Amino acid sequence: MQKRLQILYEVNSQLFDIFLANKENKINLKCVELIVESIIYLLEHDKIFIKNTMPYMPNDYKLKNHSLHVAIYALTLGYTLRFDKTELIKLGSAALLHDIGIKNIDKKIINKESELTPQETKIVQKHAQYSVDILKQNKIYDPYIINAVMHHHERYDGKGYPNSLTEDDISDFASILAICDVFDALTNNRPYRKHYSSFDALKMMMRDADMVNRFNQRYLHIALKLL
């Protein structure tokens, strides 16, 4: 498992390093598909893939690692929900590329060690639209992928962004990405705080006053059982 994951991380690193280095925002879509299909393959051949994988995940919130982790978590949820292969590839692609718009945000803001100002927060929130813009630059127009990437910060209570959607208007893919995105953020060190354990992170997501009405509760409880 450790060797398989090492290869997965190496291929993913190449994907993001090349993307971040080029001014044209070109994404190697064949590489994206390879990574997603590799994760699906591992899920199909290991019933407790996620539990075997988590001990080897680096505590590093760099874009490339965060993106891969969210893809692994999202595909695990999608596989458990019995999404078909086509749905899984779309979900995995959306997860792997959900934050690519961060490239257009000032690194000083992204790496800031203190609380963001309201103005800085608004700048960071633009990353969802930036991500969609980059996807379209790469001729990715699939509505399921575009919707998931655009709305992965929406909340069931309507307090999310960019469109303040509520429960009935948030897609299944976006709901899954929202859970996986926050879980990985909580379980990794950030410039302004240390990481939480998986147990504490899920407990916060279920009980914290600011999070209790944020997520799809069915998917969140499935995630709890899986992890």
ABEGO torsion letter per residue (X at the ends): XAAAAAAAAAAAAAAAAAAAABAAGBBBAAAAAAAAAAAAAAAAABAAAAAAAAAABBBBABAAAAAAAAAAAAAAAAAAAGBBAAAAAAAAAAAAAAAAAAAABBAAAAABABBBBAAAAAAAAAAAAAAAAAAAAAGBABAAAAAAAAAAABBAAGABOAAGBBAAABBAAAAAAAAAAAAAAAABBBAABBBBBAAAAAAAAAABAAAAAABBAAAAAAAAAAX
